[in-house]
Amino acid sequence: MAPETNRLITLDPRDAAVDGGMLLAPRTANLDGAVIGLLSNNNPNSEELMRMIVDMLKEKYAIAGAVEANKGTNRWPAPTEIIEDLADRCDVTIHATAD
């Protein structure tokens, strides 16, 4: 009878990466005069975090304003209407999560 050997089998549950064909939005070189969108995922302190970020941006740039939106849950993507509204009204949008 052959001696028993311990074997370790490693499985990788990840699927192969798929190119979704999505392009990143062009990056903004300067935030002076920009309207900043703030999208909260409704986690505790996320809105406070966004306000802190805006305050920091105001110290460094002459931003034109900020538009706040709340997607209502951290479990699902933001509704299309919210995304489209931020895209129409803002030059840059920041999605905040906090706890």
CYANA upper distance limits for C-alpha pairs under 8 A (distance plus 0.5 A):
 28 THR  CA     92 VAL  CA      8.11
 31 LEU  CA     61 TYR  CA      6.47
 31 LEU  CA     62 ALA  CA      7.67
 31 LEU  CA     63 ILE  CA      6.66
 32 ASP  CA     61 TYR  CA      5.62
 32 ASP  CA     62 ALA  CA      5.09
 32 ASP  CA     63 ILE  CA      5.60
 32 ASP  CA     64 ALA  CA      7.91
 33 GLY  CA     61 TYR  CA      8.47
 33 GLY  CA     62 ALA  CA      6.27
 33 GLY  CA     63 ILE  CA      5.20
 33 GLY  CA     64 ALA  CA      5.24
 34 ALA  CA     62 ALA  CA      8.31
 34 ALA  CA     63 ILE  CA      5.50
 34 ALA  CA     64 ALA  CA      5.79
 34 ALA  CA     65 GLY  CA      7.60
 34 ALA  CA     90 CYS  CA      7.91
 34 ALA  CA     91 ASP  CA      6.18
 34 ALA  CA     92 VAL  CA      7.82
 35 VAL  CA     63 ILE  CA      6.70
 35 VAL  CA     64 ALA  CA      5.73
 35 VAL  CA     65 GLY  CA      5.35
 35 VAL  CA     66 ALA  CA      5.95
 35 VAL  CA     67 VAL  CA      7.77
 35 VAL  CA     89 ARG  CA      7.93
 35 VAL  CA     90 CYS  CA      5.43
 35 VAL  CA     91 ASP  CA      5.89
 35 VAL  CA     92 VAL  CA      7.22
 36 ILE  CA     54 VAL  CA      8.47
 36 ILE  CA     63 ILE  CA      7.94
 36 ILE  CA     64 ALA  CA      8.43
 36 ILE  CA     65 GLY  CA      6.78
 36 ILE  CA     66 ALA  CA      5.11
 36 ILE  CA     67 VAL  CA      6.74
 36 ILE  CA     90 CYS  CA      6.11
 36 ILE  CA     91 ASP  CA      6.68
 36 ILE  CA     92 VAL  CA      5.61
 36 ILE  CA     93 THR  CA      6.11
 36 ILE  CA     94 ILE  CA      7.93
 37 GLY  CA     66 ALA  CA      6.18
 37 GLY  CA     67 VAL  CA      5.27
 37 GLY  CA     68 GLU  CA      6.52
 37 GLY  CA     69 ALA  CA      8.12
 37 GLY  CA     86 LEU  CA      6.55
 37 GLY  CA     89 ARG  CA      8.39
 37 GLY  CA     90 CYS  CA      5.99
 37 GLY  CA     91 ASP  CA      7.99
 37 GLY  CA     92 VAL  CA      6.40
 37 GLY  CA     93 THR  CA      4.54
 37 GLY  CA     94 ILE  CA      6.52
 38 LEU  CA     50 MET  CA      6.99
 38 LEU  CA     66 ALA  CA      7.57
 38 LEU  CA     67 VAL  CA      6.52
 38 LEU  CA     68 GLU  CA      5.23
 38 LEU  CA     69 ALA  CA      6.54
 38 LEU  CA     93 THR  CA      6.16
 38 LEU  CA     94 ILE  CA      5.55
 38 LEU  CA     95 HIS  CA      6.54
 38 LEU  CA     96 ALA  CA      7.74
 39 LEU  CA     68 GLU  CA      6.68
 39 LEU  CA     69 ALA  CA      5.42
 39 LEU  CA     70 ASN  CA      6.07
 39 LEU  CA     71 LYS  CA      7.40
 39 LEU  CA     93 THR  CA      7.57
 39 LEU  CA     94 ILE  CA      6.60
 39 LEU  CA     95 HIS  CA      5.15
 39 LEU  CA     96 ALA  CA      6.68
 40 SER  CA     46 SER  CA      6.43
 40 SER  CA     47 GLU  CA      6.60
 40 SER  CA     50 MET  CA      8.21
 40 SER  CA     68 GLU  CA      8.23
 40 SER  CA     69 ALA  CA      6.72
 40 SER  CA     70 ASN  CA      5.08
 40 SER  CA     71 LYS  CA      6.69
 40 SER  CA     72 GLY  CA      8.22
 40 SER  CA     95 HIS  CA      6.57
 40 SER  CA     96 ALA  CA      5.78
 40 SER  CA     97 THR  CA      7.20
 41 ASN  CA     46 SER  CA      7.54
 41 ASN  CA     70 ASN  CA      6.57
 41 ASN  CA     71 LYS  CA      5.98
 41 ASN  CA     72 GLY  CA      6.58
 41 ASN  CA     73 THR  CA      5.91
 41 ASN  CA     74 ASN  CA      5.30
 41 ASN  CA     95 HIS  CA      7.99
 41 ASN  CA     96 ALA  CA      7.10
 41 ASN  CA     97 THR  CA      6.57
 42 ASN  CA     46 SER  CA      6.88
 42 ASN  CA     47 GLU  CA      8.11
 42 ASN  CA     70 ASN  CA      6.95
 42 ASN  CA     71 LYS  CA      7.43
 42 ASN  CA     72 GLY  CA      5.95
 42 ASN  CA     73 THR  CA      5.95
 42 ASN  CA     74 ASN  CA      6.72
 42 ASN  CA     97 THR  CA      8.18
 43 ASN  CA     73 THR  CA      8.04
 43 ASN  CA     74 ASN  CA      7.06
 43 ASN  CA     97 THR  CA      6.56
 43 ASN  CA     98 ALA  CA      6.23
 43 ASN  CA     99 ASP  CA      6.57
 44 PRO  CA     98 ALA  CA      6.57
 44 PRO  CA     99 ASP  CA      5.42
 45 ASN  CA     49 LEU  CA      6.62
 45 ASN  CA     97 THR  CA      8.45
 45 ASN  CA     98 ALA  CA      5.98
 45 ASN  CA     99 ASP  CA      6.19
 46 SER  CA     50 MET  CA      6.75
 46 SER  CA     96 ALA  CA      6.22
 46 SER  CA     97 THR  CA      5.62
 46 SER  CA     98 ALA  CA      5.12
 46 SER  CA     99 ASP  CA      7.52
 47 GLU  CA     51 ARG  CA      6.78
 47 GLU  CA     96 ALA  CA      8.04
 48 GLU  CA     52 MET  CA      6.78
 49 LEU  CA     53 ILE  CA      6.77
 49 LEU  CA     96 ALA  CA      7.55
 49 LEU  CA     97 THR  CA      8.38
 49 LEU  CA     98 ALA  CA      7.40
 50 MET  CA     54 VAL  CA      6.73
 50 MET  CA     94 ILE  CA      8.48
 50 MET  CA     96 ALA  CA      6.74
 51 ARG  CA     55 ASP  CA      6.66
 52 MET  CA     56 MET  CA      6.74
 53 ILE  CA     57 LEU  CA      6.67
 54 VAL  CA     58 LYS  CA      6.58
 54 VAL  CA     66 ALA  CA      8.10
 55 ASP  CA     59 GLU  CA      6.99
 56 MET  CA     60 LYS  CA      7.25
 57 LEU  CA     61 TYR  CA      6.21
 57 LEU  CA     63 ILE  CA      7.94
 58 LYS  CA     62 ALA  CA      6.51
 58 LYS  CA     63 ILE  CA      6.65
 66 ALA  CA     90 CYS  CA      8.47
 67 VAL  CA     86 LEU  CA      8.06
 67 VAL  CA     89 ARG  CA      8.30
 67 VAL  CA     90 CYS  CA      7.81
 69 ALA  CA     82 ILE  CA      7.73
 71 LYS  CA     77 PRO  CA      8.20
 71 LYS  CA     78 ALA  CA      5.55
 71 LYS  CA     79 PRO  CA      7.46
 71 LYS  CA     82 ILE  CA      7.82
 72 GLY  CA     78 ALA  CA      8.49
 78 ALA  CA     82 ILE  CA      6.98
 78 ALA  CA     83 ILE  CA      7.17
 79 PRO  CA     83 ILE  CA      7.12
 80 THR  CA     84 GLU  CA      6.54
 81 GLU  CA     85 ASP  CA      6.55
 82 ILE  CA     86 LEU  CA      6.71
 83 ILE  CA     87 ALA  CA      6.59
 84 GLU  CA     88 ASP  CA      6.57
 85 ASP  CA     89 ARG  CA      6.62
 86 LEU  CA     90 CYS  CA      5.97
 86 LEU  CA     93 THR  CA      7.62
 87 ALA  CA     91 ASP  CA      7.81
 87 ALA  CA     93 THR  CA      8.41
